[in-house]
Amino acid sequence: MPHLRWTTAGESHGPELHVWMDGIPSGLPLLAEHVDEPLARRQRGYGRGGRMKIESDRVRFAAGVRGGETLGSPIAMVITNRDHASWLDRMPAGPFPSPPERVTRPRPGHADLAGGQKHDRHDLRDILERASARETAARVAAGAVAARLVGDLGVRVGARVVAIGGIADERAAPVDAVAWEEELGRARDTDLRTVDATLEARWREAIHAASHAGDTLGGVVEAVAIGAPPGLGSHVHWDRKLDGRLAQAVMSVQAIKGVEIGLGFEGAHRPGSRVHDPIGYDAGARTFTRASNGAGGLEGGVTNGAPIVVRAAMKPISTLRAALSTVDVVTKETHEAAVERSDICAVAAASYVVEAMVALVLADAMLEKLGGDSMREVRRNLDGYRAQLAEY
Ligand code: EPS
């Protein structure tokens, strides 16, 4: 059983999103502003649709926090969907005031058709409301709590965008923790989450052109965790390997179709001498070192102390204004797919979601390694483990 359990509930145009988390120790300083900040960042980014002008995501703690600290009991968080007020006729929990117009023309690439078949629903709104990336706001809230936990233990998680619409960041990636800190810190406050202004301008142009063409764009995001000790995860069994757990969590994010760790697919094309990271030793710091980080901080499913680098490929959003061909699930006639209000490019937003998922997996792995009911106990266990590593 995972040491940190969490789940979300909520439909995109329903009244609220809910997050429930169990396993966060007592005594972690936690205020609403710690969650609201990443929630607000997720809403930004060039290429988002009209919905983000309506929402202003803020968290309300409903359980598990008292006086600005966690209690060790389950944490419940609520985010209001402001847009729900305009959907009372189509999204009531009780009977509809009058029959709503049904969505019957599934969008290729969305969960509409497969979900409709699976759940035997012919109004595809019953599927798309939950499949919507609106749910990622709840993930970011959970991730913010996880980031507080791992941050308290010296681990910083961040992300950047490395490609949009086939235009990739060609600069060499940072290798060590200091260079990563600098890069991610500067990328954090930009609209498309890159430090490269020329690249950002080209991405904006591509998003603008896609918007004019009624099209959408995907891209690649890279999440990085700095400061994790060696020894998180395990080499002994498939479901304890941390690379596998990260891949599953990141792949579950809406619209993600590929996950890589470190060199990922690129490593498959190189000889071993240009993939693996020679090992050194810093006697002063009593720590092992690496000159490169092709492994992305993970070897054998276990952290090796280097920055953990996880890349995710996001497909273009499946709601196209210039709609693709589909079949009406009621009449079986060929039509253009339904067009819902949507984003053109949400890659920057996805970078916050992938970052949240990485923080959640790491929080679980740290609790697994260190244990403890209170933060004081977890910190003491970490100090003991670090002393053991220095003696190794
Ligand atoms: C989404 C469609 C759009 C996006 C939404 C994801 O919503 P709407 O249909 O209300 O315009 O804005 O993203 C969010 C609401 C969000 O918070 O990120 C979809 O179909 O996935």
Boltz pocket constraint, residues with backbone or C-beta under 6 A from the ligand:
constraints:
  - pocket:
      binder: B
      contacts: [[A, 12], [A, 42], [A, 49], [A, 50], [A, 51], [A, 52], [A, 55], [A, 83], [A, 128], [A, 131], [A, 132], [A, 133], [A, 134], [A, 135], [A, 136], [A, 137], [A, 319], [A, 340], [A, 341], [A, 342], [A, 343]]
      max_distance: 6.0
